[in-house]
Amino acid sequence: MGRILHAMTTVPSNDRRRLQTISSSVRGAAEAAMEATGGLLRLAPNWVPRSFLQPGLRLKLHPDDTYAYGLERGGIDERWFGSTTEAANDGREPDEGLSYVVHGGTRFLLRDVVAELGAGIVGDSIWSAYARWPVYSKFFDNMGPIPHHMHQSDEQAALVGREGKPEAYYFPPQHNNVGNNFPFTFMGFEPGTTREEVRRCIADWHRGDNRILERSKAYKLQVGTGWLIPPCVLHAPGSLCTYEPQWGSDVFGMYQNLVEGRAVPRSLLVKDMPADRHDDVEFILDQLDWERNLDPNFKDHHYLEPIVHSRSEAHADRWIVYGTVAGRQRFSARELTVRPGANVTITDPGASSLIVVQGSGRVNGLTLDCPKLIRFNELTQDEVFVTDIAARAGLRFENESATEDLVILRYFGPDVHDDLPEVGDHHHD
């Protein structure tokens, strides 16, 4: 990681540069960490830049560190959680996108922990089906919109040796005190849009704005709500800071060529398509799920509002991401709120990764604290991976504040829940 810039000449005690990196035989270190915490793994912040976007500055990363990877790499506009997935960035660092476990004076990749301890970390069903942790989540945070794009299906991504990517959004109030420049998201096409109209958008890539957004529909984003986005559906996410559970893949195709005056290279349209089809416009059009993109009731089939899972005087645990993709439960997420001075024990049917977005307290005795401002190399106490064993045994959350809620987001892997709501069930909550 030699290219990464360091804003400070001295290395503070909570700096990841002081840690010894273990790159092999992590079993002993991981087991020691779990023994001390009842099956929990503390994670270090995992920052990811995007060269083609402008950071929204709501990740709590210190403003002096926005370009910590160097100006040529772009600003940091994402933080990834519980990730065993590499970021598909040009010029990337070797471990970019991968989460590190921190214990004592050491750090080691969560991916290596999963590889060595298997089902004890992710659960029998996930391990037997995938032999890895196949999902991750992130905050993405931009000043303006992201280009209109899609993510390939499993079948399409397999053509280039990758996996497809469904994803979901939740807009946490704690990270959206401002909406930035464009809190609207374009999704799909306006009903009646023709294949020929979209063909011209692709053919006109180098002739100025290809005007694909004129064939789409924008939705005003509402803080505290979300969306479920299957593969092959076009979407141009707006400027709210977004919590995004998703499949562990970084495939996409950008179908918009100009955003806020910034050109989008055509290479980003075809980067996850077979090389011999890069100039095949019909193939590019066939990447889209035309029925879903043209759905006149798109919002009814994709919009999410929180649904209560459990509630008491001490807590509220709400579904924020739910529903299935092509009939399959790929991921899900809940938001736990523990009232001031209260404690609650939560039992889950599978592993999760959690991030604290408000307050302070403990989980199984491990300190939780939501930071106000984070330096690029700084360790925090806001992110934890919950192993399958710990989740099933029950997690004891304590809010140590007398005045402020403790609020935690946690996402789960595939096929974990037998009580997962369907899209639209919020109408009955």
C-alpha positions in Angstrom: 0.0 0.0 0.0 2.9 2.3 -0.7 1.0 4.8 -2.8 -1.4 5.7 0.0 -0.7 9.2 1.4 -0.3 9.8 5.1 -1.5 13.1 6.4 0.3 12.8 9.8 4.1 12.2 10.3 3.6 10.5 13.7 1.6 7.3 14.0 -0.9 7.3 16.9 -1.6 4.3 19.0 -5.0 3.6 17.3 -3.4 3.5 13.9 -3.6 0.4 11.7 0.0 1.0 10.6 1.1 -0.2 14.1 -0.6 -3.6 13.6 1.2 -6.7 12.5 -0.4 -8.2 9.4 -0.9 -12.0 9.5 -1.3 -13.4 6.0 -1.3 -17.1 6.7 -2.5 -19.6 9.4 -5.0 -17.1 10.9 -7.0 -19.7 12.8 -5.3 -19.2 16.1 -5.6 -15.4 16.0 -9.2 -15.6 15.0 -10.1 -18.2 17.6 -8.5 -16.0 20.3 -10.5 -13.0 19.1 -13.7 -14.9 19.2 -13.0 -16.5 22.6 -12.5 -13.0 24.1 -15.8 -11.6 22.6 -18.2 -14.4 22.5 -17.8 -15.1 18.8 -17.4 -11.5 17.5 -14.7 -10.1 15.2 -13.8 -6.5 15.4 -13.3 -5.0 11.9 -11.2 -2.0 10.8 -12.7 0.7 8.5 -12.5 -0.4 4.8 -12.3 2.7 2.5 -12.8 2.5 -1.3 -12.4 5.3 -3.8 -14.2 5.7 -7.2 -12.4 7.7 -9.8 -15.5 8.7 -11.8 -17.6 10.1 -8.9 -17.4 13.1 -6.5 -17.5 12.2 -2.8 -20.5 13.3 -0.8 -18.5 13.9 2.5 -20.9 12.2 4.9 -18.9 9.0 5.7 -17.3 10.7 8.8 -13.9 10.4 7.1 -11.7 13.4 7.9 -11.8 15.9 4.9 -8.0 15.9 4.7 -8.2 12.2 3.9 -10.7 12.2 1.1 -8.0 11.7 -1.5 -5.8 9.4 0.7 -5.2 7.0 -2.2 -4.0 9.9 -4.4 -5.8 12.3 -6.6 -5.4 10.0 -9.7 -7.4 7.3 -7.9 -10.3 9.6 -7.1 -11.9 10.5 -3.8 -13.1 8.0 -1.2 -16.9 7.8 -1.5 -17.5 4.3 -0.1 -16.9 2.3 3.1 -17.4 -1.4 2.8 -18.6 -3.7 5.7 -17.8 -7.3 6.4 -16.3 -7.7 2.9 -14.5 -10.6 1.4 -15.0 -9.1 -2.0 -12.3 -7.2 -3.9 -13.1 -3.8 -5.4 -13.0 -3.9 -9.2 -11.0 -0.6 -9.5 -8.3 0.2 -12.0 -5.0 0.7 -10.3 -6.3 -0.8 -7.1 -4.3 -1.7 -4.0 -3.9 -5.5 -3.6 -6.3 -5.6 -0.6 -8.7 -2.9 -1.8 -12.3 -3.7 -0.7 -11.3 -6.5 1.7 -12.1 -6.2 5.4 -9.5 -6.8 8.1 -10.2 -8.3 11.5 -8.3 -6.5 14.3 -7.3 -8.3 17.5 -4.6 -7.2 19.9 -1.7 -5.9 17.9 -2.6 -7.9 14.8 -4.8 -7.7 11.8 -5.8 -10.4 9.3 -8.3 -10.6 6.4 -11.9 -11.7 7.2 -11.7 -13.6 3.9 -8.8 -15.7 5.4 -10.8 -16.3 8.6 -13.8 -17.6 6.6 -11.5 -19.8 4.5 -9.9 -21.5 7.5 -12.9 -21.7 9.9 -15.6 -22.2 7.4 -19.1 -23.1 8.8 -18.1 -21.9 12.3 -18.0 -18.4 10.9 -20.7 -18.2 8.2 -22.9 -21.2 9.2 -23.4 -24.7 7.7 -25.9 -23.8 5.0 -23.9 -20.8 3.6 -20.6 -22.7 3.8 -21.9 -25.8 2.1 -23.5 -23.7 -0.7 -20.8 -21.1 -1.3 -17.7 -22.0 0.7 -17.3 -18.3 1.5 -19.1 -15.2 2.8 -20.9 -14.4 -0.5 -22.4 -11.0 0.4 -21.2 -7.6 1.7 -22.6 -4.1 2.4 -21.3 -0.6 2.1 -22.0 3.0 2.5 -21.8 4.8 -0.8 -21.9 8.6 -0.6 -21.8 11.0 -3.5 -22.3 14.7 -4.1 -24.4 13.9 -7.2 -25.9 11.0 -9.1 -24.2 7.8 -10.3 -24.5 7.0 -14.0 -27.5 5.0 -15.2 -26.2 1.4 -15.0 -27.1 -2.2 -14.4 -25.6 -5.2 -12.8 -25.4 -8.5 -14.7 -27.3 -11.7 -13.8 -25.4 -14.8 -12.7 -25.8 -16.2 -16.2 -24.5 -13.1 -17.9 -21.6 -12.6 -15.4 -20.6 -16.2 -15.8 -19.6 -15.4 -19.4 -16.6 -13.4 -18.0 -16.0 -15.7 -15.0 -17.8 -13.5 -12.5 -21.0 -13.6 -10.5 -24.1 -11.4 -10.9 -25.2 -8.8 -8.4 -28.5 -8.0 -6.9 -28.5 -5.2 -4.4 -30.6 -3.1 -2.1 -30.7 0.4 -0.6 -31.5 1.9 2.8 -31.0 5.6 3.5 -30.0 6.0 7.2 -31.1 9.3 8.8 -27.8 9.5 10.7 -25.8 9.9 7.5 -28.3 12.1 5.6 -28.4 15.5 7.4 -28.2 16.9 3.9 -29.4 15.4 0.6 -26.6 16.8 -1.5 -27.2 17.8 -5.1 -29.7 15.3 -6.5 -31.7 13.2 -4.0 -33.6 11.4 -6.8 -32.9 8.0 -8.4 -33.7 7.1 -12.0 -34.9 3.5 -12.3 -35.8 1.4 -15.4 -37.6 3.0 -18.4 -40.8 4.9 -18.9 -43.4 2.4 -20.1 -43.6 2.6 -23.9 -39.8 3.1 -24.3 -38.7 1.1 -27.4 -35.7 -1.0 -28.0 -34.8 1.2 -31.0 -34.8 4.3 -28.8 -32.3 2.7 -26.4 -30.3 1.3 -29.3 -29.7 4.9 -30.5 -28.5 5.8 -27.0 -25.8 3.2 -27.2 -24.9 4.0 -30.8 -24.6 7.7 -29.9 -22.1 7.2 -27.1 -19.4 9.4 -28.6 -21.7 12.1 -29.9 -22.5 14.0 -26.7 -25.2 13.2 -24.1 -26.8 9.9 -25.2 -30.0 11.1 -23.4 -30.9 7.8 -21.9 -32.3 9.5 -18.8 -35.0 11.0 -21.0 -36.3 7.4 -21.3 -36.3 6.7 -17.6 -38.3 7.8 -14.5 -36.9 9.5 -11.4 -38.2 8.8 -7.8 -37.7 11.3 -5.0 -35.7 9.4 -2.3 -37.0 9.4 1.2 -34.7 9.1 4.2 -35.5 6.0 6.3 -36.8 4.0 3.3 -35.1 1.8 0.6 -35.3 -0.2 -2.6 -34.6 -3.7 -3.8 -32.8 -3.8 -7.2 -32.5 -7.1 -9.1 -29.9 -7.7 -11.8 -30.4 -6.3 -15.3 -32.4 -3.3 -14.1 -31.1 0.1 -14.9 -30.7 2.5 -12.0 -28.9 5.9 -11.5 -28.6 6.2 -7.7 -29.1 9.7 -6.3 -27.1 11.7 -3.8 -28.3 10.3 -0.5 -25.8 8.4 1.5 -26.8 4.8 1.1 -26.4 1.6 3.1 -26.2 -1.0 0.4 -26.4 -4.8 1.2 -25.5 -6.7 -2.0 -24.1 -9.9 -3.5 -20.4 -10.2 -3.3 -19.6 -9.1 -6.8 -18.5 -5.8 -8.4 -19.9 -6.3 -12.0 -21.8 -3.5 -13.8 -22.4 -1.9 -17.1 -22.8 1.9 -17.4 -25.4 2.8 -20.0 -25.2 6.6 -19.5 -22.3 8.4 -21.1 -22.4 11.9 -19.5 -23.2 12.8 -15.9 -23.1 16.4 -14.7 -20.7 17.2 -17.5 -18.4 14.3 -16.8 -17.8 11.8 -19.5 -18.2 8.1 -18.7 -15.8 5.9 -20.7 -17.5 3.4 -22.9 -15.2 0.8 -21.4 -17.4 1.0 -18.3 -20.4 0.0 -20.3 -18.8 -3.3 -21.5 -16.2 -4.1 -18.8 -18.1 -7.2 -17.7 -19.2 -8.4 -21.1 -17.2 -10.9 -23.3 -14.5 -9.1 -25.3 -15.9 -10.2 -28.6 -19.3 -8.6 -27.8 -18.1 -5.1 -26.9 -19.3 -3.7 -30.2 -22.4 -5.9 -30.4 -25.2 -3.4 -29.7 -27.8 -6.1 -29.8 -25.9 -8.1 -27.1 -25.6 -5.0 -25.0 -29.4 -4.4 -25.2 -30.1 -8.0 -24.4 -28.2 -7.5 -21.0 -31.3 -5.6 -19.8 -34.4 -7.2 -18.3 -36.9 -5.5 -20.5 -40.0 -6.6 -18.7 -38.7 -5.3 -15.3 -37.3 -2.1 -16.8 -40.6 -1.3 -18.4 -42.8 -2.3 -15.4 -45.6 0.3 -15.1 -45.8 -0.6 -11.4 -42.1 -0.5 -10.7 -42.3 1.2 -7.3 -44.8 -1.4 -6.0 -42.4 -4.2 -6.8 -39.2 -2.6 -5.5 -39.8 0.0 -2.8 -39.1 -0.8 0.8 -40.2 0.7 4.1 -39.2 -0.6 7.5 -41.2 -3.4 9.1 -41.1 -4.2 12.8 -39.5 -7.6 13.6 -39.6 -7.2 17.4 -40.3 -4.4 19.8 -40.2 -3.8 23.5 -39.9 -0.8 25.9 -36.1 -1.4 25.6 -35.7 -1.8 21.8 -37.0 -1.9 18.3 -35.6 -4.3 15.7 -36.9 -3.4 12.2 -36.5 -5.0 8.7 -35.0 -2.4 6.4 -34.0 -4.8 3.5 -36.1 -7.8 2.7 -37.8 -9.6 -0.2 -36.5 -12.1 -2.7 -34.8 -11.8 -6.1 -36.1 -14.3 -8.7 -37.6 -16.2 -5.8 -34.3 -16.5 -3.9 -33.4 -14.9 -0.6 -30.0 -13.4 -1.4 -29.5 -11.0 1.6 -31.4 -9.0 4.1 -30.9 -6.3 6.8 -32.3 -5.0 10.0 -32.0 -1.8 12.1 -31.7 -2.3 15.8 -32.4 0.6 18.2 -31.7 0.1 21.9 -33.1 2.8 24.1 -31.0 4.9 26.5 -29.8 2.9 29.5 -31.5 -0.3 28.3 -30.2 -3.7 27.3 -31.6 -6.4 25.1 -30.6 -9.9 24.0 -31.1 -10.6 20.3 -30.9 -14.1 18.8 -30.5 -14.4 15.0 -30.5 -17.5 12.8 -27.3 -16.7 11.0 -24.1 -14.6 10.8 -24.2 -10.9 10.2 -22.0 -7.9 9.9 -23.0 -4.8 11.9 -22.1 -1.1 11.8 -23.0 1.4 14.6 -24.6 4.6 13.1 -25.6 6.3 16.4 -24.6 6.2 20.1 -22.4 4.0 22.2 -22.6 0.8 24.3 -21.6 -2.8 24.2 -22.3 -6.1 22.5 -21.3 -9.2 24.5 -19.1 -6.9 26.5 -17.3 -5.5 23.4 -17.3 -1.7 23.2 -19.4 -0.1 20.5 -19.0 3.6 19.7 -20.1 5.7 16.7 -17.2 8.0 15.8 -17.7 11.6 15.0 -14.7 11.8 12.6 -12.3 9.2 11.4 -8.8 9.5 10.0 -7.9 7.3 7.0 -5.6 5.0 9.0 -7.6 5.1 12.3 -9.1 2.1 14.0 -12.7 2.4 15.2 -15.1 0.6 17.5 -18.2 0.8 15.3 -17.9 -2.3 13.1 -18.2 -6.0 14.0 -18.7 -9.3 12.2 -21.0 -11.6 14.1 -20.2 -15.3 13.6 -23.0 -17.8 13.1 -22.3 -19.3 16.5 -22.5 -16.0 18.2 -25.7 -15.0 16.4 -27.5 -18.3 17.4 -26.3 -18.0 21.0 -27.7 -14.5 21.3 -26.1 -11.1 21.4 -26.5 -8.9 24.5 -26.6 -5.3 23.5 -26.3 -2.6 26.1 -26.8 1.2 25.6 -24.6 3.0 28.0 -25.9 6.4 27.2 -28.5 8.1 29.4 -29.8 10.3 26.6 -29.1 8.8 23.2 -30.4 5.8 21.3 -27.9 3.1 20.2 -28.6 2.4 16.6 -27.1 -0.5 14.7 -27.5 -1.7 11.1 -26.7 -5.4 10.4 -27.0 -7.4 7.2 -27.3 -11.2 6.7 -26.4 -13.7 4.1 -28.6 -15.8 1.8 -31.4 -18.1 2.9 -31.0 -17.3 6.6 -34.6 -16.3 7.6 -37.8 -18.2 7.5 -39.8 -15.1 8.4 -38.5 -12.6 5.8 -41.1 -10.2 4.6 -42.0 -9.7 0.9 -41.7 -6.4 -0.9 -45.0 -4.5 -0.3 -45.6 -6.0 3.2 -45.0 -2.6 4.8 -48.5 -1.7 3.8 -49.7 -4.3 6.4 -47.3 -3.5 9.2 
